Amino acid sequence: MEKEESVQHFLDLIKQSRRGKFKVYIGMIAGVGKTFRMLQEAHQLLDSGVDVQVGYVETHGRTATEALLQGLPVIPRAKIFYKGKELEEMDLQAILHLHPEIVIVDELAHTNVEGSKHEKRWQDVFELLDAGINVISAVNIQHIESLNEEVKAIAGIEVKERIPDSVLEQADEVVNIDLTADELVNRLKAGHIYKPEKIQMALDHFFKSENILQLRELALKEVALRVEKKVENEVVENVGIRHEKFLACISSAEKTPRRIIRKTARLATRYNAGFAVLYVQTSREAPDRIPLANQRYLINHFKLATDLRGEVIQVQSDHVVDSIIDVCRKYQISTVCVGKPAFKWTSLLKSVIHYRKLLNGLARLNIDLIILAQNRRYEN
């Protein structure tokens, strides 16, 4: 068994050495210049004799960006027929066949047309990397899964196309494309981002100055976090002595559990730690009694946890507090994350007793408890 593990480890090292390098440009919002910067870099690489090609770029009709495409080798897009319409997608097979040294792939969070080899473009990118092709890509901060709640709170909209945080963890280099709020608004008003008929609507909604400032802060923090993790993992590896593991306690409700999962995942990333998600299934939510809607919510919660590289733990018990404490002991949890307790007048005494029992149990195990606040801007 040890010999087999040794051989597999060696094969993994070989595969890792052959894997392409992955560079990601991050922006706080559309129009900051991610695609423009990627194409500028492509010209510089081409002038240096590097085999760089454009696998997919979305110019959004921006004149300056379209001008930069001139002189660059562009791999034609694949034609896909879907519901009677001809659509275009990045031609993954063509890129693999041509095998350029570096390929430019825009819109990392894009969802591919049904019938494509992979559901998401980031999965296409990973196949290119595995084939030894270096990739330069781009994504906006609102498309990062664990930041979904924060972006929704800032801008009041839920972004549907998202990438797991693990995608950025695989990046060899993460670069922030930064503009001040005034610079971005001036670009918008000058028609460099959207067509004239869309400018005022953008200014009244997503491109409000207060939104831009908050999204800019998120982008700066995200890039700083990725650099910090890279330093911890590659420069000072094995130096740390603190071993953290977070536990998110969730229910079968629709919204709050997703916020708890995402916030716990962010905390785990901050501490370079792992995290798990616990759902205690009481007899009231047994498989033959739980409402169908709640079953769907749970499935989505578990999928979100898995996408964020968390471990899903499901326990059947009518003793919720005891189950939480048992799981903490078994999985060596250092911090428990829960939502704001809902103390109802009809069962206030019982709720307080259970809550006190949880506090005492965690204190005996020297485990921290974090109560995650509700965001009133988008939750009832």
N, C-alpha and C positions, 0 to 999 in steps of 0.2 A: 504493500500500500504506500509506504514512504517513497519507494522508487518511482511509482506511478505519479505521485504528487510532485516529485522532483523533476520528472520529465515534463509534466504539464506546466510547471513553473517556468522551465527553460523555454518551452514553446511560447508561453505567454510573453516572455521577455523579447523573443524574436519578433513576434507579431507587433508588440508595442514599438519596437525600433523601426519597423517598416511602416507604421501608421503615419499618415499625413499630418501635418501641423494645421492647427485650427485657430484662425484669428477672427474675432467678432467685434464689430463696431456697434456701440450702444448709443442710442439717442433718447432724449427725454420726450420727444414728440415728433410727428411728421414734419419734414421740411428743414431739419437742422443741418442736413448735408451729408448723411451717411453714404448714400449711393454716390454722390459727387466725390467724396473722399476715396471711396473704393476704386472708382474709375481713374482718379488722379494717381493712385498707387499703382494701378495696372499699367498706366503709361510709363511710369518710372521704372517698373520691373521690365517692361518690354524694351525700353531704351537700354537697359542693362544686359540685354541678351537672354532674359529669362522667358521660358515658354509659358506665357500666361494667356488664358482665354476666358471669355465671358460666357458663363454657363446660363445665367439668367439675371437680367437687370430690369427693373421696373422704373421707367423715367417719370411716370405720371404726367407726361406732356411738358415737363420743364425744359425750357430751351437750352439752358446752360448744361444740364445733365445730358441731354441728347447730343449736344455738340461734342462732349467728351467721349462718346461712343465711337466717333469717327477715328479710324486708324487702328482700332482694336479688333483682334480676331474674335468673332462672335459665333458660338455654336448655335445653329438653328434650333428653334423650339420644336417639340413634338406636337403633332396634331392629334387631338383626341375627340371623338364624337360622343357627346353625352346629351341624352334627351333631345335628339334631333339637331343639336348645335355643334359646330366645330369650335373647339376650345384649344388653347395652347398651354402647354406645361413645359417645364425644363426637361430636356431630353437626357435622362440619366444614363441610358445605355450608350448614347453617342459620346458622352463625356468619358465614361469608363473605357470605351473603345479607343478614343483619341488619346486618353491618359496624359493630359497636359501636366506640367510641373505644378502649376497653380491655376485654380479656377475661381472666378468671381460668382458668388451665388447670393442674390438679393432676397429679401422677404423671407427670413428664416422661419417665421411662425406660420407661413402659408399652409393652407389645407389643400392637398392635391385633389384633382377631379376623381370622382369615383371610377375605379377601374385601373388607376395607377398602381405601380408596384408597392408604393408605401402610402400610408394615409397622410403623412406630414412631410414637408420639405426638409425639416431637420433630420428626419430618418434617411432621406436621400443623401444628405450631407455626410452622415455617419458612414454610409456605404462607400462614398467617395474617399473618406479618410481611411477606412479599412483597406481600400485598394491602393493606398500609398499616395493619393493625390492631396496636395495641400489646398485648403479652402479658406477664402476670405469671405465673410458674410456680415449681415447686419440685422439688427432688431431694435425695436423701440421698447422702452422700459415697461410700457403697459402690457406687453405681451408675455412677461415673465410670470409664471404660474403663482408663485407665493406672494407676489405683489398685487394680485388681482383685487383683493379687498381694499387695499390702500388706494389704488388707482380709482376704483369705483367710488370711494369716499371723497376723493379729490374732484373728480370730473363728473360724477353722477351717472356714468355709463359703465356697463359691464362689457369688457372686451372678450369676444368669443374665441378668437384665434390666439392660442397661448402655447408656450414651450415649457417643458419641465425645467426646473432649476438645474437638474443634472446635465442638461445640454451645455450650460455655461461652465459647469464644473469641468467639462471635458476640454474647454478652450485653453489653448496654450498662451493666448494673449487676448485681453479684453481692453478695448480703447473707447473712451468716452468722447463723443462729438458734442462739444459744449458751446452754447450761445447764451447771451443774457436775454432776459424777457424782452427788453426793448429791441434788441437786434432781430429777434425772431418775429416780433410783431411788425417791424419795419419791412422785413422780407415778405411777410404775408400781404401787407398793404400794397407793396410794390408789384404784386402778382407773381412772385417767384415760387409760390407754394401751390396755390389753387387758382382756378379760373376766376375772373372778376365777379361772376354771379354767386360764387360760394364764399367770398371773402368776409362779408358782413356776418353771415351765419357762423362762420368759424370764430370770428372775434367775439360774438355773443355767447359762445358755448365753450368748446374745448380750449380755445386759444385766449381765454381770459388771463390777464396778467397773474392773478393769484394762483390759477391752475398751473401756469407755466413754471412759476417759482417753486411750487411744491413738487412738481414732476422733475424739475431740474435737480432738486435736492435728492430725490429718490435715485436718479441716475448716478449722481456723484457718489452717493453712499454705496450703491450696488457695485460700481467699478472698484471703489476702495476696498469693499469687502472681498471681491474676487482676487485682487492683488494680495490682500492680507492672507487669504486662504492658500494662495500659491506659495507665498513665502513660508508659511507654516508647514506645508506639505513637502516642499522641495529644499528649502534652505535650512530650516531648523527642525527637520523631521526627527521624531523620537525624543525631542528635548523636553516637551511638556510632560507634566506628571499628573495633571488633572484629567480625570475621566468622567465626562458628563454624559448622561442619557436622559432625554426628555420623554415624558408621557403625556399625550393629549387624551383627555377623557371626553368622549362624545356621546350624544344621544341619537335617536333616529329622526330628529327634527330636520327641517329643510335647510335653513340658512346658517344658524349659529355654529354648528359643528364644522362647517367648511372654513369659517373664519378662525376657529380654534386650531384646526389642522394647519392652515397656512401660517398663522403666527407662531405656532410651535416649530414648524419647519424652519422658519426664519431664525428663531432663537437657536435651534440646533446648528444651523449653518454658522451663526455668529460664534458659537463656542466650539466649532469644528467637531461636533458630536453627532450621535445618532438619535433617532427618535422613534417612538412607537405610538400607535393610536389604539385606545382601548374602548370597546363597546361592551357593556354588561347587559346581556339580554335577560330581562326578568320574565316571569311567567305571563305577565300582561302583554308581552310582545313575542310570545312563542310563535314559531313558524305558522301555526294554524290560527293565530289570533291577531297578528300584527297587520295593520291596514296595508293595502297594496302600495299606496303612495309612500308610506314610510319604508317599505322594503326597497323601493326604487331609490329613495334618498340614501339609504345605507349603502347600497351598491355603489352609488356615485361617490359617497364619502370614502369608502374603501379604495376605490380607484384613484381618487385624488391623493390619498395617503401613499399609495404605491407609486404614483407618478412622481411624488416628491421624495421618493426613496425612503419612505417610512415603513415600519413593520406593523401589520394589522393583527391585533389580538382581540379575539371574541370569546367571552366567558358567559356561560349560562348560570345565573344565580339570582335569587331574590334579595341577597344581601350585598348591595352595591358597594358600600363602604369597605366591607371585609374583602371583597374581590379586588378593589383598587389597591388596598394595602398588600394583599397576597401577590398581585402582579408586580408591584414595586419591589417587593422582596425577591421574587423569582428572577426578575429581569434586571436587577441592580439599577433601578431608576434613581436619578439624582434630583430631578425636578418634575413636579406634576403641574400640568396646565389645565385649568378648568374655566368654564364660562361663569358669568355673574350668577350667583345663586338666586333662584326664584323662590322667595319666601312667601307663601300664600297664607293669608290669615286663617283659613280653615284648618291648616296643618302646620302652623307656625312652630309650636313646641316640638313636634316630631322632626321638623326640618332642622331646627337649631341643634337638637340632640345629635342627629346624624352628622351635621357639619362639624360639630365639636369633636365627635368621634374620629372623623377623618383627620382633623388638625392634630389631635393627640397621637393618632397612629403614625402619621407622617413624621411628627416631631421625634418620636421614639426611634425611628429609622434614620433620623438626620436628613430628611428629604425636604427640599424647599417646595412651597406651593405658590403658584402664580395665578392670580385671578385676572383673566383677560377682559378688558372693558368692552362694553357693547358700543358699536359705532352708531349713533343715533341718526346719522344722515341718511342711512339706507336700510336700517332694520327697524321692525316694529317691536 
